C-alpha cells in the first residue's frame, strides 16, 4: 500500500508543478500584453524633430521659411524644408514646399547650431529670386548656393 501511495503523491506533485508553471506563464503573458497594449506604436510614425533655421517676409506677399527636420532613421542626419506662404484672410497659408538638397542629406547638429545659414537671400520682386547656402560641417564649410525662384506662390529651381 505504501508503494501505490508514493506514486500517487509523485503524480500530484508533478501535476501541481505543471499547473503552477502554466499559471505563471499565463500571468506573465497577461502582464506583458497589458503593459504593451498602451505603448504600442505599430503603424504610427513618430513626428520628426524640427527647428526653423531661417525666415523672411517679402512685403505682404510671401513668407519664406527654412526648417531643419531631424531624420527618424539616423539621429545625426537631417533634411531641410523650404516653405512658401502667401497671405490669405490676414493669415499665412502654405502655398508650396520643396526639399533643399537631398532627404537626410544634411547633418542635424551643424544645421541647428550657430552659423548654420551661410546665405539666405531674396528680394521683394515677382518673381522673387532666392538663394540658400547652409553649413555642411564646421570643418567642411558651407554648401554651394542653391538657387530658386518664387513665382505666384510656387517654388521653382532657379
C-alpha contacts under 8 A as a table, 3 or more apart, distances in Angstrom:
res1	aa1	res2	aa2	distance
1	X	4	X	5.50
1	X	5	X	6.42
2	X	5	X	5.16
2	X	6	X	6.32
3	X	6	X	5.33
3	X	7	X	6.60
4	X	7	X	5.30
4	X	8	X	6.37
5	X	8	X	5.11
5	X	9	X	6.25
6	X	9	X	5.13
6	X	10	X	6.26
7	X	10	X	5.09
7	X	11	X	6.28
8	X	11	X	5.12
8	X	12	X	6.18
9	X	12	X	5.05
9	X	13	X	5.92
10	X	13	X	4.98
10	X	14	X	6.08
11	X	14	X	5.24
11	X	15	X	5.92
12	X	15	X	5.00
12	X	16	X	5.98
13	X	16	X	5.15
13	X	17	X	6.20
14	X	17	X	4.94
14	X	18	X	6.13
15	X	18	X	5.18
15	X	19	X	6.09
16	X	19	X	5.01
16	X	20	X	6.06
17	X	20	X	5.09
17	X	21	X	6.20
18	X	21	X	5.10
18	X	22	X	6.10
19	X	22	X	5.06
19	X	23	X	6.03
20	X	23	X	5.08
20	X	24	X	6.07
21	X	24	X	5.10
21	X	25	X	6.09
22	X	25	X	5.07
22	X	26	X	6.18
23	X	26	X	5.14
23	X	27	X	6.14
24	X	27	X	5.09
24	X	28	X	6.11
25	X	28	X	5.18
25	X	29	X	6.08
26	X	29	X	5.10
26	X	30	X	6.03
27	X	30	X	5.08
27	X	31	X	6.06
28	X	31	X	5.04
28	X	32	X	6.01
29	X	32	X	5.18
29	X	33	X	5.96
30	X	33	X	5.09
30	X	34	X	6.08
31	X	34	X	5.16
31	X	35	X	6.06
32	X	35	X	5.05
32	X	36	X	6.06
33	X	36	X	5.19
33	X	37	X	5.93
34	X	37	X	5.11
34	X	38	X	7.20
35	X	38	X	6.41
35	X	39	X	7.24
36	X	39	X	5.23
36	X	40	X	5.81
37	X	40	X	5.67
41	X	44	X	5.32
41	X	45	X	7.55
46	X	72	X	7.54
48	X	69	X	6.10
48	X	70	X	5.62
48	X	71	X	6.47
48	X	72	X	6.02
49	X	69	X	5.86
49	X	70	X	5.22
49	X	71	X	7.90
50	X	67	X	6.61
50	X	68	X	5.48
50	X	69	X	4.55
50	X	70	X	6.18
51	X	67	X	5.54
51	X	68	X	5.19
51	X	69	X	6.77
51	X	112	X	7.05
52	X	55	X	7.62
52	X	65	X	7.11
52	X	66	X	5.91
52	X	67	X	4.16
52	X	68	X	6.16
53	X	65	X	7.72
53	X	66	X	5.62
53	X	67	X	5.53
53	X	68	X	6.66
53	X	111	X	7.88
53	X	112	X	6.76
53	X	116	X	7.60
53	X	117	X	7.21
54	X	65	X	5.64
54	X	66	X	5.04
54	X	67	X	7.13
54	X	117	X	7.34
54	X	120	X	7.62
55	X	63	X	7.24
55	X	64	X	5.58
55	X	65	X	4.26
55	X	66	X	6.30
56	X	63	X	5.73
56	X	64	X	5.27
56	X	65	X	6.51
57	X	60	X	7.21
57	X	61	X	7.81
57	X	62	X	5.83
57	X	63	X	4.29
57	X	64	X	6.34
58	X	61	X	5.96
58	X	62	X	5.13
58	X	63	X	6.09
58	X	64	X	7.94
58	X	123	X	6.90
58	X	124	X	5.00
59	X	62	X	6.88
59	X	124	X	6.30
60	X	87	X	6.92
61	X	86	X	5.92
61	X	87	X	6.21
62	X	84	X	6.62
62	X	85	X	5.56
62	X	86	X	4.94
62	X	87	X	6.86
62	X	153	X	7.24
63	X	84	X	5.82
63	X	85	X	4.99
63	X	86	X	6.52
63	X	92	X	7.56
64	X	82	X	7.07
64	X	83	X	5.66
64	X	84	X	4.70
64	X	85	X	6.35
65	X	81	X	7.94
65	X	82	X	5.69
65	X	83	X	5.28
65	X	84	X	6.73
66	X	80	X	6.59
66	X	81	X	5.65
66	X	82	X	4.67
66	X	83	X	6.59
67	X	80	X	5.57
67	X	81	X	5.15
67	X	82	X	6.57
68	X	78	X	6.44
68	X	79	X	5.81
68	X	80	X	4.63
68	X	81	X	6.47
68	X	108	X	7.51
68	X	111	X	7.02
68	X	112	X	7.16
69	X	78	X	5.37
69	X	79	X	5.15
69	X	80	X	6.08
69	X	81	X	7.35
69	X	108	X	7.99
70	X	75	X	6.90
70	X	76	X	7.65
70	X	77	X	6.24
70	X	78	X	4.38
70	X	79	X	6.58
70	X	104	X	7.81
70	X	108	X	6.17
71	X	74	X	5.41
71	X	75	X	6.04
71	X	76	X	7.40
71	X	77	X	5.37
71	X	78	X	4.98
71	X	79	X	7.04
71	X	104	X	6.10
72	X	75	X	6.79
74	X	77	X	5.42
75	X	108	X	7.63
76	X	107	X	5.65
76	X	108	X	5.34
76	X	109	X	7.05
77	X	104	X	5.15
77	X	105	X	6.64
77	X	106	X	5.67
77	X	107	X	4.67
77	X	108	X	5.29
78	X	103	X	7.24
78	X	104	X	4.42
78	X	105	X	6.30
78	X	106	X	4.99
78	X	107	X	5.53
78	X	108	X	5.03
78	X	111	X	7.99
79	X	99	X	7.11
79	X	100	X	7.42
79	X	101	X	7.71
79	X	102	X	6.91
79	X	103	X	5.01
79	X	104	X	4.54
79	X	105	X	6.05
79	X	106	X	5.90
80	X	99	X	5.70
80	X	100	X	5.35
80	X	101	X	7.35
80	X	103	X	7.62
80	X	106	X	7.64
81	X	97	X	6.74
81	X	98	X	5.85
81	X	99	X	4.65
81	X	100	X	6.04
82	X	97	X	5.50
82	X	98	X	5.34
82	X	99	X	6.08
82	X	100	X	6.55
83	X	94	X	6.92
83	X	95	X	7.76
83	X	96	X	5.89
83	X	97	X	4.30
83	X	98	X	6.66
84	X	94	X	5.83
84	X	95	X	5.72
84	X	96	X	5.26
84	X	97	X	6.15
84	X	150	X	7.98
84	X	153	X	6.50
84	X	154	X	7.24
84	X	155	X	7.47
85	X	92	X	5.60
85	X	93	X	5.11
85	X	94	X	4.17
85	X	95	X	5.23
85	X	96	X	7.10
85	X	153	X	7.01
86	X	92	X	5.49
86	X	93	X	5.50
86	X	94	X	6.43
86	X	95	X	6.24
86	X	153	X	6.37
87	X	90	X	6.20
87	X	91	X	5.58
87	X	92	X	4.63
87	X	93	X	6.29
88	X	91	X	5.42
88	X	92	X	6.12
88	X	93	X	6.51
94	X	97	X	7.79
95	X	153	X	5.64
95	X	154	X	6.58
96	X	153	X	6.66
96	X	154	X	5.41
96	X	155	X	6.47
97	X	154	X	7.95
97	X	155	X	7.05
98	X	155	X	7.22
99	X	102	X	7.02
99	X	103	X	7.01
100	X	146	X	7.66
101	X	105	X	6.56
102	X	105	X	4.66
102	X	106	X	7.67
103	X	106	X	7.93
104	X	107	X	7.77
106	X	111	X	7.14
106	X	136	X	6.55
107	X	110	X	5.97
107	X	111	X	6.04
107	X	136	X	6.75
107	X	137	X	7.42
108	X	111	X	5.15
108	X	112	X	6.13
109	X	112	X	5.33
109	X	113	X	5.93
110	X	113	X	5.06
110	X	114	X	7.53
110	X	116	X	6.03
110	X	135	X	6.44
110	X	136	X	6.73
110	X	137	X	5.66
110	X	138	X	7.17
111	X	116	X	4.92
111	X	117	X	7.63
111	X	134	X	7.23
111	X	135	X	6.27
111	X	136	X	7.27
112	X	116	X	6.21
113	X	116	X	5.74
115	X	118	X	6.60
115	X	135	X	7.15
116	X	134	X	5.74
116	X	135	X	4.87
117	X	120	X	6.83
117	X	132	X	7.86
117	X	133	X	6.40
117	X	134	X	4.73
117	X	135	X	6.19
118	X	132	X	7.67
118	X	133	X	5.24
118	X	134	X	5.09
118	X	135	X	6.21
118	X	142	X	6.29
119	X	131	X	6.85
119	X	132	X	5.31
119	X	133	X	4.75
119	X	134	X	6.76
119	X	145	X	7.61
120	X	130	X	7.23
120	X	131	X	5.61
120	X	132	X	4.77
120	X	133	X	6.67
121	X	129	X	7.89
121	X	130	X	5.60
121	X	131	X	5.14
121	X	132	X	6.82
122	X	128	X	6.50
122	X	129	X	5.40
122	X	130	X	4.48
122	X	131	X	6.55
123	X	128	X	5.57
123	X	129	X	6.15
123	X	130	X	7.35
124	X	128	X	6.04
125	X	128	X	4.85
125	X	129	X	7.73
126	X	150	X	7.57
126	X	151	X	6.23
126	X	152	X	7.63
127	X	149	X	6.27
127	X	150	X	5.56
127	X	151	X	4.57
127	X	152	X	7.33
128	X	149	X	5.50
128	X	150	X	4.93
128	X	151	X	6.45
129	X	147	X	7.48
129	X	148	X	6.05
129	X	149	X	4.54
129	X	150	X	6.40
129	X	158	X	7.60
130	X	147	X	5.82
130	X	148	X	4.97
130	X	149	X	5.70
130	X	150	X	7.28
131	X	145	X	6.17
131	X	146	X	5.60
131	X	147	X	4.63
131	X	148	X	6.27
132	X	145	X	5.43
132	X	146	X	5.14
132	X	147	X	6.59
133	X	142	X	6.37
133	X	143	X	5.39
133	X	144	X	5.96
133	X	145	X	4.62
133	X	146	X	6.31
134	X	142	X	5.38
134	X	143	X	5.44
135	X	138	X	7.00
135	X	141	X	5.69
135	X	142	X	4.22
135	X	143	X	6.10
136	X	140	X	6.28
136	X	141	X	5.79
136	X	142	X	5.49
136	X	143	X	6.03
137	X	140	X	5.17
137	X	141	X	5.60
137	X	142	X	7.40
138	X	141	X	5.27
147	X	157	X	6.26
147	X	158	X	4.83
148	X	155	X	6.57
148	X	156	X	5.52
148	X	157	X	4.50
148	X	158	X	4.16
149	X	155	X	5.78
149	X	156	X	5.14
149	X	157	X	6.24
149	X	158	X	5.34
150	X	153	X	6.07
150	X	154	X	5.45
150	X	155	X	4.64
150	X	156	X	6.31
151	X	154	X	5.34
151	X	155	X	6.57
151	X	156	X	7.58
